[in-house]
Amino acid sequence: MNKISSLFVKNLASSVSLNKINSTHLLKLIENVCEHIFEISKYQINNKQLHKISNHPNILLKRKERQIVKKKKKKNYVINYNTENSNKLFQQIYQYIDKAIVLLPEFGPNGLLRLLYAILKIQKFEKNKRRKIVTFKYIEYYLLQHSVNDKIYNFWKNATTNDTILLFKMFVLNNYFSYELLSMLVQKIINNIKYAICSDLILFLNAYHIYIKRKKKIQNYKLKEVSLPLHFLTLMYENIVNSIYLISNKELCNFIVVYSIYGKNNTMLNQRVEIYKKLVTYIEKTIFAYSPEQLITIIISFFKIYNFTFEKNNNDNSSITSNNNKINQLHHNNFLKQFFNTYNNENIDVRIKRQLEVLDTSIKNNYYDYDTLEYILFNIKNNISNLSDKNKIKFIKLVIKLRNVYNINEIIKLSVPEYKIKFIICMLTQILNDSISFLNFKYKILPWNFKTVFLKHHIFYINQKNTQSNVHELTV
């Protein structure tokens, strides 16, 4: 366990001895203790964030920051001085869990889920990882062998499909990736897919996505990967899309994100087109029911879905397929325009990094409509100070690329009037000049990462000598 100040720690010892405690009382006690540890973690001071020194080029400013850090260490030492590593709360938490493993058959599916969720809450406080692995090994042995022949409590007869999916998710969130256990849970989900509703299927897809992401981060991991059969994935996609009216907006966004990642390799072309059309027709009817954050996730995901849905048709050069591709592209652009317009009208919270991600994906996917991107462009320009240097360079490159498209692209010149193109180019140069003027104001000497970008795109760094001082300016 990490060090936590004794001011926030309470002694939550049981009023009943562990020899006489029953399963319901023990489970409630474990939940209270883990919830208490999770709540006091909000008041814990992170020393790494307090003592972080910024990489400033000026040496004098670095010295000042080091002096401030020393003062913060002295103040923080008083807080961390009186800690209780030997508190009864931390001494007895594993005794409670060991007793819970003994009484595991009495918990049932619901009690086991509550126990796994309680262990998840104290995950970041755990230093003894071996102890945690041993507890999960006991749970795995119970689920794989002991519960099969248990005729008294009948664990799997009382477990629903939702319980099995939640068990799979809890083991994944606790970073326990046993192939035998997870494959057994997946096989039970596949066998009982008839009894699962759409919310359960989306929950399972989301949990499987978390499993693949976390397993890729682990280096030198020799265990097998639990894979889903293709017919099972196609059946899940069909069930979700056919009963799309029964799921919430959050569940729909989660499904769209997962489908945009795995739909390319797991579905046939005809099924992709059918899923795309059903999603578009439903979302167009309920477009005003989504939050701005959900609109952003749908916009980013639909660029990916459109690309792998119609990429095979784009490779064919026949006249029929080319006409169909043009119609699909127009419908897709109109669909995205509706999303951008609703996002621009309903957005209140300013999240610059997320808006920069939307701008990046739209320009990479050849979406150059200035009327819908204008709000995002000016919003990022007005709040460019909140971006890191890497994202500032990224934004400047995107604005330059968008301006070059309106200068060079002949298709846009045919579809957009000439006076509007001139207006758009003037506005984009104004955005570029304002962002460059901010850099002139912030940096006395421009860093090399900015200089390379400006020299590449012919934005010159001029040193003008005045009578009073040297003035460094950037010109487009």
Secondary structure as GFF3:
##gff-version 3
##sequence-region A 1 476
A	DSSP	alpha_helix	23	40	.	.	.	ID=ss1
A	DSSP	three_ten_helix	41	43	.	.	.	ID=ss2
A	DSSP	alpha_helix	47	50	.	.	.	ID=ss3
A	DSSP	alpha_helix	59	81	.	.	.	ID=ss4
A	DSSP	alpha_helix	88	102	.	.	.	ID=ss5
A	DSSP	alpha_helix	104	121	.	.	.	ID=ss6
A	DSSP	three_ten_helix	123	125	.	.	.	ID=ss7
A	DSSP	alpha_helix	129	141	.	.	.	ID=ss8
A	DSSP	pi_helix	142	146	.	.	.	ID=ss9
A	DSSP	alpha_helix	155	158	.	.	.	ID=ss10
A	DSSP	alpha_helix	161	173	.	.	.	ID=ss11
A	DSSP	alpha_helix	179	191	.	.	.	ID=ss12
A	DSSP	three_ten_helix	193	195	.	.	.	ID=ss13
A	DSSP	alpha_helix	198	217	.	.	.	ID=ss14
A	DSSP	alpha_helix	230	242	.	.	.	ID=ss15
A	DSSP	three_ten_helix	244	246	.	.	.	ID=ss16
A	DSSP	alpha_helix	249	266	.	.	.	ID=ss17
A	DSSP	alpha_helix	269	285	.	.	.	ID=ss18
A	DSSP	three_ten_helix	287	289	.	.	.	ID=ss19
A	DSSP	alpha_helix	292	315	.	.	.	ID=ss20
A	DSSP	alpha_helix	319	346	.	.	.	ID=ss21
A	DSSP	alpha_helix	352	364	.	.	.	ID=ss22
A	DSSP	alpha_helix	370	382	.	.	.	ID=ss23
A	DSSP	three_ten_helix	384	386	.	.	.	ID=ss24
A	DSSP	alpha_helix	389	408	.	.	.	ID=ss25
A	DSSP	alpha_helix	410	415	.	.	.	ID=ss26
A	DSSP	alpha_helix	418	442	.	.	.	ID=ss27
A	DSSP	alpha_helix	448	456	.	.	.	ID=ss28
A	DSSP	beta_strand	460	465	.	.	.	ID=ss29
A	DSSP	beta_strand	470	475	.	.	.	ID=ss30
###
